[in-house]
Structures are given as C-alpha cells and as structure tokens.
Amino acid sequence: MNKLNTLCHRGNKNIENGTDSGQFGPVSGSPDQLELAQVSDIPLPLYKRLWVDPLNFRWITTFIWAVGVGVTFGIMGDFSMFYMFLEREFDSSVTELSWLGALPWCLCCFFSPLSTLIVHRFGYRATMVGACFVCAIGLFSTSFIQELWPAFLSYSLFFGGSSVVLYTVGCVYVTGYFDKKHCTGPVSTNGLAFEIAILVFSPVIQVTSDEWGWRWSVRLLSCCTLGAAFLFIVFIREPPSDMFNDDDDDVVDDKKKHYQQLREKEKKESGVENGGVVEERQDGEEEEEQGKEEVEQEEEKHWKASLKRYITLFKMPAFSILLIGIVISFTALSFNHINFGSYLTSVGISDQKTALLHSLLAGSALVGRVSVLFVHLLPFSILLTYPIIAVISCGVSVVVLLVTPHWIFYIYSILIGLMRGLYFSLATGIAVELSGKEKAAEAYALAFVAWGVGSALAAVVPGITHELTGSYTLSMTLCAAFWGVSAILFFFVYLLNRRARAKRKRLSSNSKVNELKKEPLPLKDIRKDQIVSASYSPLPTEDVTTV
C-alpha cells in the first residue's frame, strides 16, 4: 500500500495546463484509476512532448512567429525592388514612391499602441491570424491598381499597419513563454528572419517580375503571407498564465488578479444562508468598488511615473542628442530600403545585378545581427559602436560617389548591410546603457519614434533632391553627410555618458570617504596586543599605532 501511495504522489509534468508544477494526488477507488496513474509515468514520444509541454512548444511557436514576421517585413524591406517597376509603369514622382515605401515604417509609431487594445479584445491567435489575412488581402489588392494612389491604402495602410500589429503582438506573445532574463534572445529572432527573407525574396522578385510581371510577383508574395496565417492558426497558442511567477508591477495583471479574487469571494459567499446573503453581498460590492478605486489609483501612479521617466530622459543631454542622431542616421539608412534599387538602375546596373546586390545587403546584415552576440567581448563601451558604424557608412558612401567602376557597389552592399545589422541589433543595448534598466521601456519607445521620424524624412529628402537635380547623386551625397553628422553626435553621446559616469563615480567615492571619516577607526594597543575603540585622530598618541 505504501508503494502505491508513493507512486500516486510522484511528481510529473501537468500535461493539460502545460506547466511543470503539477502533482498527482492520492488515487482512490477502483484499480482502473491506479492503472492510469501508472500509465502517466510512461515517457511520451518526442513529437508529443514538443507539442504538449510548453517548455518545448515555446521554441516551435517562436520559430513560427519569426517566420511570419520575416515574410511581412521582408516584403517591406524589398520595396526597393518594386520601386523600379512602379516608377516605370506609373511614371510617378520620386516623392510619391518614397512616401509609399516609407509610410509602413512610419506607422510603427501609431499602430504599436493599438496592438495592446486589439489583443486584449480578441486574443493572440485571432489578432495575429487576422493581421496576416489583412496583409495578404492588402498585397493582393495592390496587384490590381491602375493608379498609384490606391496603393497608399492597400499597401501602406493595410499591409504596413497589419505588419506592425503582427510584430508588436508577437513580441508580447513570445515574452509570455519566457521569463524576463531569457526573453530577449527569442524576441530578437525576427531580426534574423527579416534578413533571411530579404535575402530570399530579392532574386524571387526579380525573376518572377521579369517572367510574369511585377503584379504576379506581388500575388505570389501575398500567397506566402496567407501561408503564414495558416501556420499561426495551428501553432499559436495562449501562453500558460502560471508558467513563470515573475514579480511584475504590471497594472493590468494586478487588475485581473484583484477582480478574480473578488469573483471567487463572491462565489463562496453565494452559498451562505439567506439571512446573511444580502449583507455579505453588500460588503462584497463595497470591497469591489474599493478595489476598483485602488486599481485606478495604481494606474494613475503608473502613468505618472512613466511620464516622469519620459521627462527625465528628455532632460538628459546624452539621450536627447542620441535621439537626434538616430533620426539623422535612420534617414540615411532608409535610403537603402526605398531608393537604392532605383539609384542602381540610374547608374547603369541591370535588374539581375540589382537583385544580387540586395541579397548581398541582406546577407551581410544577417552576419551583423549574429555578430552582436560577441559585442560583450569588445574592449570598449557599446556606445562607441554607433560612431564607428556611422563613420564606416559615411566613408563607403563617399567612395561610391568618387569611384566609377560597378564592382564598388558589391563592397558598398556588404559593408552597408553589415552596418545595418549592427545598427538595428544594438539599439536596445545602447538605450539601456544610457537610461538604465528602470527607464529602458521608455527609452526604447522613444528610439522607435525616432526611427519613424527618420522614415518620414527619408521619403521627403530623396524626392526633393531628385526633382531638383534629376538624379540620385545629391541624395547619396546627403546620405554621406547625414552619416558624418550622426557620427559626430554619437561620439558626443559617448563623451557625455563617460563624463556623467566619472562624475557619479567621483561623488560615490567622496561619499564613502566621508562615511569613513565619521566612523570610529579600530586602534591597536601594541603593549597589550588587543584591539580598543577610539575616536579618529590624525596624530596618534606616542604609544598607540593606527591600524
């Protein structure tokens, strides 16, 4: 009997809720129930463990989400390939086409806050599947346009906005499967998928557009997006609420927990005799109202604290200069996403070589994203990486303007792609380096807004310069100038941060010295060889030596 009880109490993973905290209770009743307990100890096949246990399933669902985001953002990153065909067919201005390609990136500033409201209403799976369907519909309808202006709705708004929702909701979804310390790596997998998608889509777009036309190429990509939607239907699952017990200060979680406790209490009180039901329900209603007021107060405190952190970041000279540098540098970087293909065509590069250069750009960016894993081995601060990136980008842009042979564009694509991968991957680390962990969320949000502003400028600047000069030479010159200015600003950020850290270190050492002066120092009596306590004196007595 003891053996049976031991077997029934044996810990095992709870397969139904996907946590590893489940315990089998004592089995009572018929021997059949005992047989079930024994069967549960049999190890499951590998495919069942991957599908049932969330500790294994989370890697599958993260990979599927990264594939879906890579498809949508890969299409956005390859807009420069479609730019050439749209420019030839519609004879539109550079400004119009630049706005068409830049608007999806600008929408990151506006659709990201809406994502939390949508997922709260519909859930993760419905939101991500719906966003993928809207992306597919937007792309498919773009292939039938006869004028350019409908593409601002079908491509920029529907496809671009839904892609942003898919990315933002997916980041929160993947975070639910990992604890705070280990969620950064899985969330960053979409960056690798983004570069791989550009690497694959560039030759696909070029070949299909030459064979069937750009419209059928867009329809093919819409089918890929639709396929990602079906993958989400199968592999997106609500993360278990009890998977990790992180000590969050999230107001929404506190609100849900508080309301759940009130509902449980109300259910218990519903079984009381009729005499005390009314009074206890009234007490419960009063407690519920009081709880709502407390939650509202906590929300107000949360938003006030967040607003104070935003104000504190703006008051930091180093962070304010960093935001200006990000706007200027991202304007230059967006030139490769929007106008690079048309620029290559204007200097005599064929469509086949343009697709190859796009693939080289994405491949080297993929190497740059992977190399971020070894940034911690650098002998200098992470803040020095942005000035180095800007200087290299400025130098290679100047070389492209001065050297005429076409082989220089291969070097340009490799170096700019490598810098792009480092640029995007290091943004979070640099924001945390300047702001500190307590203001990291606000710092990253401001950097994201700076990217959106840079995308808007990237749509305006090449269009104006092309209309004035009729070529992209001035645009490339401005890109080199923007990289040079941002390099100076980023270097100022490094100097200001170094100065601030030295000042904090000096103040900390001074405070420690003052504390030591206030504390009594232990003195040693040489004659008696014992420790005695005495007040500090710079001139010790003749027979007492300071230790």
VOKEZA-234729 format. One record per residue (C-alpha): x, y, z. Coordinates in steps of 0.05 Angstrom, whole numbers, plus 5000, padded with zeros to 4 digits. Example, Ala and Ser with C-alpha at 12.3 -4.5 7.8 and 13.67 -1.06 7.14 Angstrom:
# VOKEZA-234729
524649105156527349795143
END
This chain:
# VOKEZA-234729
500050005000505750475016508650324948502050514915501551174952508651344933507051214861500851644863504552224896510152204845511252894813510352954739509053494687501853704683500253574610493653934609495954624631502954564605506654724670511854324708508654464775503053954771502753394823498752754821494352684883492852034920488851554877482751254909477350794883477950244832484449934807483050244739484650934767491150654793492850394724492051104696497051354746501950834725500950974651502251724662509351554683510951264615515251754576511652084518514352064447518552654425513252964379508152954436513053264485514453824434507053934423504353874494509754134541510154904535517454884556518754544490513054824449515255544461521255444415516755194359511755764366517456274369520356004304513456034270512356744293519356944268517756634200511257024195514457684215520357544169515557454110511758104121517658544140521958214086516958464034517359164065524959134064524858933990520459513969526359803932525659233882518459413867520260143866523660063799517659733766512660233795516960803771517060533701509660363695506260953730511461493715510461763785514862253821520362023868516862363926510461963916514161303911518561473971512461624013509360973990515360574016516560984079509461004106509360284132515560434174512461094198506160724220510360364273509460994316501860954313499760224306504059964362499760264418493359994385496159294386495159214461487859414456486558924398489958334432486158474497479658434459480957844411486857464440493657284410491656774357485757164329489857804326495857504292491857094243487457684227493558134217496457624169489957574129489558334124496858344100495257824046488958204024492858864022498258563978493458203933489258833921495659233908497058793847490759053813491959803819491560233756493760863791498760973847494261293900490260653917496960333937497360823995491260474024492459754003499959724014501960274062495960264108493059554106499459154093504259614132499659744191497859004198505158814195506559284253500858974293503458284278510458474302508258824366503258304388508257754372513558064416508658064475506457364458513457064456515257434520509557044555513256394543519856624574521956954638524857654640532157434637531456994575526157324531530857804494534057274450527556944427524357614412530457814371529657214325525057624280531158044260534657434233528357214196527657924167534557904136533757194111527057384078530357964041536057504021530957013990525757493964530457953924532157443869525057163872522057853858526957983802525857313767518257303774517558033754521657913691517757283672510657463693510758193712511058533779503658433793504257673794510357743837506258133888500757593885505957053898508357433960501157513983500456753979506656694024503457154074497056744071501156124085504056454148496856584171495255844167501555684206499156174260492455814264496055164281502055384322499756004361497155814430495656234491501656224538500155894606498656424658502356044713508555864672513056364707511856744771515557394755514657974803511658464754508859144770504159094711497659444728493559024681495858374714494358664782487458864760485858174733488357844796484458304840477958204801478957454802479757454877473357854884469557374839472056774879469957104943463157264915462256534894463956304965459156804995453456574950452955924990451456275056444556215087439156705066439757125128446857355115446957355039444658065029449458365080455457975053453758164981453458885002460258815035462858484973460259054929463559564974470059184972469559124897468459874889474260004937478459524896476759884832478760544863485360254886486759984816485160654785489860994834495260494817494160614742494661364754501161274793503860824738502461324682505161904724511461514738512261344665511162074645516562284695521361784664520062074595521362774621527662534655530262224590528962864552532763254605538862804595543363154545546462494522539862164508536962774472543062804427542362054415535262144390537362694342543062244317538161664307533462094265539162344220542561664213536061284201534361774146540761574111539660834126532560844098535461044030537560314022530460064037526860543990531260853935537360403929534559983872532660593831539360903845542960283818538660303755540261033744547760893743547060313693546459703737541959153708535958863745539558193756545558533788540858973829537458353858544358053873546558693909540158683950541657963970548758153990545858724031541358254069546557704076551758164107546358464152544857764176552257684194551958344231545958124272549357474291555857824309552158224362552657604406560057754414559558504426560658404500567758174484569658864456574859234497570859884494563960134512557959944469556660684459562760724414559760234364554860744337560261264319564260714286558160484246556761194224564061324203564460684162557760824128559861534113566561314084563660774039558261264014563661763995567661223959561461023917560861743895568161803875569661123844566260963778567160203767561059793784564859303828564959823883557459713893558959003917563459273972558259803987552759283995556858844040559259394086552659774090548959124103553758944159552959634190545359584183545158924221549359214277545459864278538659534290541159004338545059474384539359984392536459654454543159574489545160294476538360544502539260144566546460374572544361094574537761064610538660494660534159894668528660274705527460724644529160214590521960144564521160894555528060954523526560414472519760724456523061394442528261064398522560734359519261404349525861684324526161134272519161334249521162064242527361854203523061434156518662044142524862464126527461914082521161974040521862724032529362854023530762393962524362633928526163363934533363273913531462833853526363343829531463903834537263543801534162963762538962443792540462093858547562363863545462923910541362433951547361973960551562583978546562774032546662064058554162114067553362794101547962524147552361944167558062424182553762884225550762294263557862024276559662684309553162674350554161944372561262104393558662684435553762194467559561744486563562324516557562594555555961904583563261794602563462464637556962314674559561634697566061934721562162464759557761934792563961524809567362134840561262314881560661594904567961564926567362234962561261985000564861355021570761765046566062205087562761595117569561305136571561955170565161945211566161225234570961075293577260715270579860105307586460225343591459715365595059755432602059495418603759365491597458965508596558685437589058795439584159205398581059815431576060305401577761045400575561665361579361835298585462295306590362475251596162475303596361825343599061825414606161615427604560905448598560755403599260595329593560655278591760005243
END
